[in-house]
Amino acid sequence: MPAVKETQLRYLEYLHREDGYRHHRYDEEILQYRLLREGNQAAVAESVCMWGSGLVGKTSEDTLRNRKYLFVASITLACRAAILGGLEEQRSYDISDLYIQRVDKCATLEEITALHKDMFQFYVNEVSSAKKRHVYSKPVVDAMNFIHYHLHEKLPTQRVAEEVGLSPNYLSQLFKRELGLTVADYVLELRMEAAKNMLRFSSFPYDEIASILAFSSQSHFIQVFKKATGITPKAYRTMAYREEELRKDR
């Protein structure tokens, strides 16, 4: 029997409707991690804004414990975003472990808030340093930024090229030369990474993930995901859950 019952979920939904409360949306939450992945200093301010927004979840009746749990959830996503941004995997995990050890010792909400900002700043600096090894031309950087911020929309090469003032063929040539990918390949790669994060760290159903990432249908999303990864979204989510449980048991 599941630990969480349907009646509990329905009652919580009722309370939230009555109180006018909503959790932050996925696109609101994920922006800070996208910026972190880019090594963009704006990630710090965005994380501070989200941390104090009042739209965070309630994971415990104890206020201090609630913030510690939220900190762990946040650094889990930050750790993965940093890896996707080019930070060496083991280093990113080690940073995460050390910060979680620190938050465990925090005695006040103010300490946790300060530590959360420090954590984001640390990761941004780490990713920024890692990216200095990769220098891209301005049109490619502009195109990459545009794609990052519009990943939930249809992104044909023509549209991206128009945004940066280049022909589709020339932009694709630049991407191929500097990233080893065409524009379409790059968009697909980002969507696959976003899909993996959503499968691993959320309970979004497959049709909703498909919609958020601008796939034409759930079946199209499953087909593309399987072609890119070799397994279905369902198999990936199951595998990710098992890996996380094994990591917790270490």
Salt bridges, closest charged atoms under 4 A:
GLU6 OE2 - ARG10 NE 3.16
ASP27 OD1 - ARG25 NE 3.21
GLU28 OE2 - ARG22 NH2 2.96
GLU28 OE2 - ARG25 NH1 3.27
GLU38 OE2 - HIS148 ND1 3.64
GLU61 OE1 - LYS58 NZ 3.25
ASP97 OD1 - ARG247 NH2 3.17
GLU126 OE1 - ARG91 NE 2.50
ASP142 OD2 - LYS138 NZ 2.71
GLU153 OE2 - HIS152 NE2 3.48
GLU153 OE1 - ARG159 NH2 2.56
GLU193 OE1 - ARG37 NH2 2.52
GLU243 OE1 - ARG200 NH2 3.30
GLU244 OE1 - ARG80 NH2 2.97
GLU245 OE2 - LYS248 NZ 3.81
